[in-house]
Amino acid sequence: MSRNKSAGNLGSAIGAIVWVVVVLLPQQASAIPLFNRQTGQNCVACHAGGQFPELTPYGRLFKMTGYTIGQRTIPVSGMAVLSYSKVSDTAKSDDPGADFQKNKSLIFPTASLFLAGKITDNIGAFTQITYDNYATQSDDGRFHGHTNADNIDIRYADRFIDTGRDLIVGVSVNNNPSVSDPWNTAPAWMQYVPVPSPTSSQFIDGNSPYPGFGAGGNIAGITAYAYWNQMVYAEIGGYRTANGLFRFMSAGLSNADVTKLNGINPYWRLALNREWGAHSLMVGTSGMVARVFDDPLDTSDASTTHHFRDLGLDAQYQYLLDPHSVTAQIAYMKTHHRFPDFLAGQAGAFVDASGNALPDSNSTDTVNVLRAKVTYVFHAKYGGSLGLFSLTGSANTANQTSGFDPGTGTITLAPDVSRVNASLTGDPATRGWTYEVFWTPIQYMRVGAQYTAYSRFNGAANNYDGFGRNARDNNSLFLYVWAAY
């Protein structure tokens, strides 16, 4: 009976998505998003196989020249997502309603407004404001929406071309390390489908491990970059707290939710690029050093900062020749995290199976994240991708949220922790695959299906929470309609 009900829910969701596509087709076919209006180009000129936001060589030049190619136009666009998420096993949970909110429900999770485009011949911008329809939930179970600043990238750029030189130079004022990067192996861009916030979507691809910088986003930075002969790209800059004059970069976030950085935190990027015929290849590296206050409401003591040192390696290959588009990406990030003294060396709340004390919490952790993906698109309409994710790192008793109670000898949970997200070992190891197929019926809308399968989660393939939940129980189906105007 439950199997038929589940199949019915999925069928209803697919039917609703198809209905939305059919309704939108005649309305969207003549619409042109902001950058298309500005350049007069079709989406496939800037986006590989038309799959926004992944860029082609022309799209990268458009970005590096400050979004200034073309004519000034109405600087407004928008996008919205309709989605459906289904977690493989919701039974191994103490509170399925909280652990899997909106599971097997068709929802409108998020939308964004873009204010962007050419301002002058040398100045342009890309600014995104995002609305989350499920940002918070009150005690009575009702969800409440919230709007805040998302990615912001404001640029000055110039290009110098003669018989032996092609040089682009620029300055970016932005709020997310690597949002200025022109390749989709950058942490800010490798995850591309907007992620719904209800917990039914907590295990979909967008929430699986991705390379990232310890500083996070909604901070304030200034970077300078140069691109020489379409071969060498270099960028360097620094980031600080988005407050004072830069508060607009974290607009919509409360003071307690704004990342507080200690001083100026350096960021760098270097990439070598080669283009020949329909092919392009990039290999690169990036890094950042960040000092993040433990309590964003108390920045009076520098000894309470977390120290992050991030080092990344990445590569991207593209083959673009109509009707085929192939993109292969790989990105690796190693993060060294040194904890404030008051958090290091703490006795654990649990014991081992024999009742012996566990090691004190670490003073430093190391985390390694590997991400790889291959995507193929035919006629800018039909596509699919295969993605791999793998996170490994230091086991730390500070991250152990379930274990043997010293008094009873039985396995218990730490306070305010769901067993679905619990860790019996304190080991962060998580790995798996994501399979995706998508259809772009018109160039401003994508309909997609992703299936994310876990072989390891929170350090184990089986019984990672101590209560019988396995990594494969988190396998998730994600259906979406993603439209832009």
Rosetta blueprint (number, residue, H / E / L):
1 M L
2 S H
3 R H
4 N H
5 K H
6 S H
7 A H
8 G H
9 N H
10 L H
11 G H
12 S H
13 A H
14 I H
15 G H
16 A H
17 I H
18 V H
19 W H
20 V H
21 V H
22 V H
23 V H
24 L H
25 L H
26 P H
27 Q H
28 Q H
29 A L
30 S L
31 A L
32 I L
33 P L
34 L H
35 F H
36 N H
37 R H
38 Q H
39 T H
40 G L
41 Q L
42 N L
43 C H
44 V H
45 A H
46 C H
47 H E
48 A H
49 G H
50 G H
51 Q L
52 F L
53 P L
54 E L
55 L E
56 T L
57 P H
58 Y H
59 G H
60 R H
61 L H
62 F H
63 K H
64 M H
65 T L
66 G L
67 Y L
68 T L
69 I L
70 G L
71 Q L
72 R L
73 T L
74 I L
75 P L
76 V E
77 S E
78 G E
79 M E
80 A E
81 V E
82 L E
83 S E
84 Y E
85 S E
86 K E
87 V E
88 S L
89 D L
90 T L
91 A L
92 K L
93 S L
94 D L
95 D L
96 P H
97 G H
98 A H
99 D H
100 F L
101 Q L
102 K L
103 N L
104 K L
105 S L
106 L E
107 I E
108 F E
109 P E
110 T E
111 A E
112 S E
113 L E
114 F E
115 L E
116 A E
117 G E
118 K E
119 I L
120 T L
121 D L
122 N L
123 I E
124 G E
125 A E
126 F E
127 T E
128 Q E
129 I E
130 T E
131 Y E
132 D E
133 N E
134 Y E
135 A E
136 T E
137 Q E
138 S L
139 D L
140 D L
141 G L
142 R L
143 F E
144 H E
145 G E
146 H E
147 T E
148 N E
149 A E
150 D E
151 N E
152 I E
153 D E
154 I E
155 R E
156 Y E
157 A E
158 D E
159 R E
160 F E
161 I E
162 D E
163 T L
164 G L
165 R E
166 D E
167 L E
168 I E
169 V E
170 G E
171 V E
172 S E
173 V E
174 N E
175 N L
176 N L
177 P L
178 S L
179 V L
180 S L
181 D L
182 P L
183 W L
184 N L
185 T L
186 A L
187 P L
188 A L
189 W L
190 M L
191 Q L
192 Y L
193 V L
194 P L
195 V L
196 P L
197 S L
198 P L
199 T H
200 S H
201 S H
202 Q L
203 F L
204 I L
205 D H
206 G H
207 N H
208 S L
209 P L
210 Y L
211 P L
212 G L
213 F L
214 G L
215 A L
216 G L
217 G L
218 N L
219 I L
220 A E
221 G E
222 I E
223 T E
224 A E
225 Y E
226 A E
227 Y E
228 W E
229 N L
230 Q L
231 M L
232 V E
233 Y E
234 A E
235 E E
236 I E
237 G E
238 G E
239 Y E
240 R E
241 T L
242 A L
243 N L
244 G H
245 L H
246 F H
247 R H
248 F H
249 M H
250 S H
251 A L
252 G L
253 L L
254 S L
255 N H
256 A H
257 D H
258 V L
259 T L
260 K L
261 L E
262 N L
263 G L
264 I L
265 N E
266 P E
267 Y E
268 W E
269 R E
270 L E
271 A E
272 L E
273 N E
274 R E
275 E E
276 W E
277 G L
278 A L
279 H E
280 S E
281 L E
282 M E
283 V E
284 G E
285 T E
286 S E
287 G E
288 M E
289 V E
290 A E
291 R E
292 V E
293 F E
294 D L
295 D L
296 P L
297 L L
298 D L
299 T L
300 S L
301 D L
302 A H
303 S H
304 T H
305 T E
306 H E
307 H E
308 F E
309 R E
310 D E
311 L E
312 G E
313 L E
314 D E
315 A E
316 Q E
317 Y E
318 Q E
319 Y E
320 L E
321 L E
322 D L
323 P L
324 H E
325 S E
326 V E
327 T E
328 A E
329 Q E
330 I E
331 A E
332 Y E
333 M E
334 K E
335 T E
336 H E
337 H E
338 R E
339 F L
340 P L
341 D H
342 F H
343 L H
344 A L
345 G L
346 Q L
347 A L
348 G L
349 A L
350 F L
351 V E
352 D L
353 A L
354 S L
355 G L
356 N L
357 A E
358 L L
359 P L
360 D L
361 S L
362 N L
363 S L
364 T E
365 D E
366 T E
367 V E
368 N E
369 V E
370 L E
371 R E
372 A E
373 K E
374 V E
375 T E
376 Y E
377 V E
378 F E
379 H L
380 A L
381 K L
382 Y E
383 G E
384 G E
385 S E
386 L E
387 G E
388 L E
389 F E
390 S E
391 L E
392 T E
393 G E
394 S L
395 A L
396 N L
397 T H
398 A H
399 N H
400 Q L
401 T L
402 S E
403 G E
404 F E
405 D L
406 P L
407 G L
408 T L
409 G L
410 T L
411 I E
412 T E
413 L E
414 A L
415 P L
416 D L
417 V L
418 S L
419 R H
420 V H
421 N H
422 A L
423 S L
424 L L
425 T L
426 G L
427 D L
428 P L
429 A L
430 T E
431 R E
432 G E
433 W E
434 T E
435 Y E
436 E E
437 V E
438 F E
439 W E
440 T E
441 P E
442 I E
443 Q L
444 Y L
445 M E
446 R E
447 V E
448 G E
449 A E
450 Q E
451 Y E
452 T E
453 A E
454 Y E
455 S E
456 R E
457 F E
458 N L
459 G L
460 A E
461 A L
462 N L
463 N L
464 Y L
465 D L
466 G L
467 F L
468 G L
469 R L
470 N L
471 A H
472 R H
473 D H
474 N H
475 N L
476 S E
477 L E
478 F E
479 L E
480 Y E
481 V E
482 W E
483 A E
484 A E
485 Y L
